[in-house]
């Protein structure tokens, strides 16, 4: 039996996960998302990441970004390398794509602020 | 033209929500912000997890703030940025707000004020760290400002003192950007931050958490070179002989937040020792008629969703404010309650649906929140657990309790089974 903390929402439920052959049973979750999280955590842990990309503007040197969908946990630093290689020159808006389908993981890196288009 | 129904001081999530609500309710509104852009601390909180309660989405701080800024702009609410309130005077029923900005000084008049001034971080001096004064000692918020707004990494190898949420978030953020985080040291025997942040910010990146440890000394002349770490006893006193020196170029402090209430204090607002914010009634009006408080100035929140909610409550009440007499009764903190908002009820107001926020003083399992009125239990809610870092919210119908100004209303916790 393994104990994991659910990170889906601020409740932070303590999940008890039991693996019986191919079968995974989860207890301690207050909702369905907790069960999904536990199963994913035992098979292929996924995470979201948030960071910044460089811009060409002195007054706003960085633009905040995040991935549009969770990525495999073991790819976090590889995705960070991609994010750190980018310099944004267009006045992107919130939600605009910065890197399409990053490393073929099925998630885009998107802008999370209108700061460049508004200022 | 300098007259408004409501003036909101502070353009973070609480102030934005208050201004939007007051405007929607028909008030003329001015928002005053000392920084150059609206959004408050959310501008630099680029991590996600905001808005799960309100929008059922995991937004980053800027995304959450900008949803409110978009609405604020669409309502054409007036705002003054880079403007600092220097003084507030009460002149009969009217408040005079004195400000300074690049145009010079000005005075604005209003009949209700919403204080949405947020909170400040505790600093190294407030937690008694001795030694030299090298550069490289930052609060977590300052490190966050450097990293997320200026794009400058403030450390290569750092130690984090305190396990508050911003410290945990920064441990992950600095690690992602290539800084080695040697460890998070917490003087208390349990973490201060949310459990999910311990997991996703520390455990995911193999950053060790040392409980019952603190920094007792800093070394270095120009730049920080090392810190001395000691174990502490249950009274958080360093234990002699347990010192160890850890080499690092930065010490990042996440040792607590204190509501910022200089303006409130100047107005003579009564303060609460539990929240370190103003004593408020259910409409979030302080002890001074016409002065409302919300967000982290009222009490430090762990979820922005509740900050916005309190802003809306204060904004609506400020818009509707008429100088009518209050008949107040106190809500008291009893056994096991660290903080409680509101701290009083206006029995002349609507008390049938009052939003109450509280924190327990200790980690409790299988427990209950109990409200006793004149010694008799009138309300009970069970909890699987209560943890001091996690603020609880509930809505209570006080109108059912036949309250009078002399009622003794006490909130307490009880462990129901061990």
Interface residues (C-beta under 8 A of the other chain):
Chain A: X4 X5 X6 X7 X9 X10 X12 X14 X47 X48 X49 X50 X51 X52 X54 X61 X62 X64 X66 X73 X76 X77 X80 X94 X112 X113 X114 X115 X119
Chain B: X37 X46 X47 X48 X49 X52 X53 X58 X59 X60 X62 X63 X66 X147 X148 X149 X150 X151 X176 X177 X194 X195 X196 X198 X199 X200 X204 X302 X303 X390
